[in-house]
Structure formats: structure tokens, C-alpha cells
Amino acid sequence: MFSKSTRILVVDDMKTMRRIIKNTLTGLGMTEIMEAEDGSEAWDKIEGVLKEQNPFKLIISDWTMPKVTGLELLKKVRAHHIMGKVPFLLVTAEAEVEQVKEAIAAGVSGYITKPFPPTSLVEKLEAIATKYAMK
């Protein structure tokens, strides 16, 4: 699993969903969690922590958001020379095969369909941590 000091960004336009994800993460002992309401705000936060030379090590983002979608954010992250390999979990209410294929093609690390119990989020995070050999 990810270390308790892993810097995480949770991105969702719904405050309730951000709280659910954040509560699950804090329940796992995670302490370095930042939030953003959309992909545009998320990118601003990503750039901010890069200036501090302490980048995010995990991004959990909703797919459907105003301004910049989760998929657009994923593509921007993957194109960045420092952030390009950061694990990225997409949260979506849609489970269309074409969307999943598009996310995979863009380099998503995993996805989870809303609504989900906290245990499903933990399982996804464990799978991503194993895939990326996170400590």
C-alpha cells in the first residue's frame, strides 16, 4: 500500500465525494491529502507543489467535471515530464466500454465506478500500489 506520508490529490466537483474519498484515505492513515474542485484547480495545485519540489504521488480524480475533465487532467499529467508516471485513479459514474478504452489509452492506472463502498476504493489503491511497487 502507499505510505502514510504519500502526497495525494483528490479531485471532484462534488464536495460529498471528495469527503468520502478523503475519509477513506485518512482511515488508512494517510495525512498528506489536498483537494480540488475540478481539473483546472487541480492543475494549479499540481504546479504549486512542483514549485515546492514535493509533487503528488497519487491522483484520484472524477471523470466528469466542469472546466477541465478528469480525462483531460490525466492527459495533461501524463504529458508532464515530472508527473507523467504518477499513479492516476479515475472515478466515474459511467462504465461505458469506449470510455474505459479511452482512459486506458490515455494511461490511467485504474478506475472505479460510482457509487462504491470504501472497501472497493481500498482494493483499487492496493492494486495500483502493487502495480507501481509503492512503499
VEXKOLDREN-375293 format. One record per residue (C-alpha): residue number from 0; y negated, z negated, x. Coordinates in steps of 0.2 Angstrom, whole numbers, plus 5000, padded with zeros to 4 digits. Layout:
BEGIN
{site NUM, {Y, Z, X}};
...
# end
This chain:
BEGIN
{site 0, {5000, 5000, 5000}};
{site 1, {4982, 5002, 5005}};
{site 2, {4975, 4987, 5015}};
{site 3, {4964, 4974, 5005}};
{site 4, {4949, 4980, 5015}};
{site 5, {4951, 4998, 5011}};
{site 6, {4934, 5005, 5005}};
{site 7, {4936, 5013, 4988}};
{site 8, {4925, 5024, 4977}};
{site 9, {4929, 5023, 4958}};
{site 10, {4920, 5037, 4949}};
{site 11, {4920, 5038, 4930}};
{site 12, {4906, 5041, 4917}};
{site 13, {4914, 5028, 4906}};
{site 14, {4910, 5010, 4911}};
{site 15, {4925, 5003, 4902}};
{site 16, {4937, 5015, 4913}};
{site 17, {4928, 5010, 4929}};
{site 18, {4931, 4992, 4924}};
{site 19, {4949, 4994, 4920}};
{site 20, {4952, 5003, 4937}};
{site 21, {4941, 4991, 4947}};
{site 22, {4950, 4976, 4939}};
{site 23, {4967, 4983, 4944}};
{site 24, {4961, 4986, 4961}};
{site 25, {4954, 4968, 4963}};
{site 26, {4970, 4961, 4956}};
{site 27, {4979, 4969, 4971}};
{site 28, {4966, 4960, 4982}};
{site 29, {4955, 4975, 4986}};
{site 30, {4937, 4969, 4989}};
{site 31, {4928, 4985, 4995}};
{site 32, {4925, 4994, 4979}};
{site 33, {4910, 5004, 4974}};
{site 34, {4907, 5013, 4958}};
{site 35, {4898, 5029, 4952}};
{site 36, {4895, 5036, 4935}};
{site 37, {4898, 5055, 4940}};
{site 38, {4901, 5066, 4954}};
{site 39, {4883, 5068, 4959}};
{site 40, {4881, 5050, 4961}};
{site 41, {4897, 5049, 4969}};
{site 42, {4892, 5061, 4982}};
{site 43, {4876, 5052, 4985}};
{site 44, {4887, 5036, 4989}};
{site 45, {4899, 5046, 5000}};
{site 46, {4884, 5052, 5010}};
{site 47, {4877, 5034, 5011}};
{site 48, {4892, 5026, 5018}};
{site 49, {4895, 5040, 5030}};
{site 50, {4877, 5036, 5037}};
{site 51, {4884, 5018, 5040}};
{site 52, {4899, 5026, 5048}};
{site 53, {4911, 5017, 5036}};
{site 54, {4917, 5030, 5025}};
{site 55, {4928, 5028, 5009}};
{site 56, {4947, 5028, 5012}};
{site 57, {4951, 5032, 4994}};
{site 58, {4943, 5040, 4980}};
{site 59, {4948, 5038, 4962}};
{site 60, {4939, 5050, 4950}};
{site 61, {4938, 5055, 4932}};
{site 62, {4940, 5074, 4930}};
{site 63, {4928, 5077, 4915}};
{site 64, {4911, 5070, 4919}};
{site 65, {4893, 5077, 4917}};
{site 66, {4883, 5085, 4931}};
{site 67, {4897, 5086, 4944}};
{site 68, {4916, 5085, 4938}};
{site 69, {4930, 5077, 4947}};
{site 70, {4937, 5093, 4952}};
{site 71, {4920, 5099, 4959}};
{site 72, {4919, 5082, 4968}};
{site 73, {4937, 5085, 4975}};
{site 74, {4932, 5102, 4982}};
{site 75, {4916, 5095, 4990}};
{site 76, {4926, 5081, 4998}};
{site 77, {4940, 5092, 5004}};
{site 78, {4927, 5104, 5012}};
{site 79, {4918, 5090, 5021}};
{site 80, {4923, 5088, 5040}};
{site 81, {4925, 5069, 5039}};
{site 82, {4930, 5066, 5021}};
{site 83, {4942, 5081, 5020}};
{site 84, {4958, 5071, 5022}};
{site 85, {4953, 5056, 5011}};
{site 86, {4966, 5052, 4998}};
{site 87, {4959, 5058, 4981}};
{site 88, {4967, 5052, 4964}};
{site 89, {4961, 5062, 4949}};
{site 90, {4961, 5053, 4932}};
{site 91, {4961, 5064, 4917}};
{site 92, {4964, 5064, 4898}};
{site 93, {4971, 5082, 4900}};
{site 94, {4988, 5086, 4906}};
{site 95, {4987, 5105, 4905}};
{site 96, {4998, 5114, 4917}};
{site 97, {4984, 5125, 4923}};
{site 98, {4973, 5111, 4926}};
{site 99, {4986, 5102, 4936}};
{site 100, {4989, 5118, 4946}};
{site 101, {4970, 5120, 4949}};
{site 102, {4969, 5102, 4956}};
{site 103, {4984, 5104, 4967}};
{site 104, {4977, 5120, 4974}};
{site 105, {4961, 5110, 4977}};
{site 106, {4970, 5097, 4987}};
{site 107, {4972, 5082, 4975}};
{site 108, {4983, 5068, 4982}};
{site 109, {4988, 5063, 4964}};
{site 110, {4983, 5062, 4946}};
{site 111, {4986, 5051, 4932}};
{site 112, {4983, 5054, 4913}};
{site 113, {4973, 5043, 4902}};
{site 114, {4977, 5031, 4894}};
{site 115, {4988, 5022, 4907}};
{site 116, {4993, 5004, 4910}};
{site 117, {4988, 4996, 4926}};
{site 118, {5006, 4997, 4932}};
{site 119, {5005, 5016, 4932}};
{site 120, {4989, 5016, 4942}};
{site 121, {4998, 5004, 4955}};
{site 122, {5013, 5016, 4956}};
{site 123, {5002, 5031, 4959}};
{site 124, {4992, 5021, 4973}};
{site 125, {5008, 5016, 4981}};
{site 126, {5014, 5034, 4981}};
{site 127, {4998, 5040, 4988}};
{site 128, {4998, 5026, 5002}};
{site 129, {5016, 5031, 5007}};
{site 130, {5011, 5049, 5007}};
{site 131, {4996, 5046, 5018}};
{site 132, {5005, 5032, 5028}};
{site 133, {4991, 5020, 5024}};
{site 134, {4992, 5002, 5031}};
# end
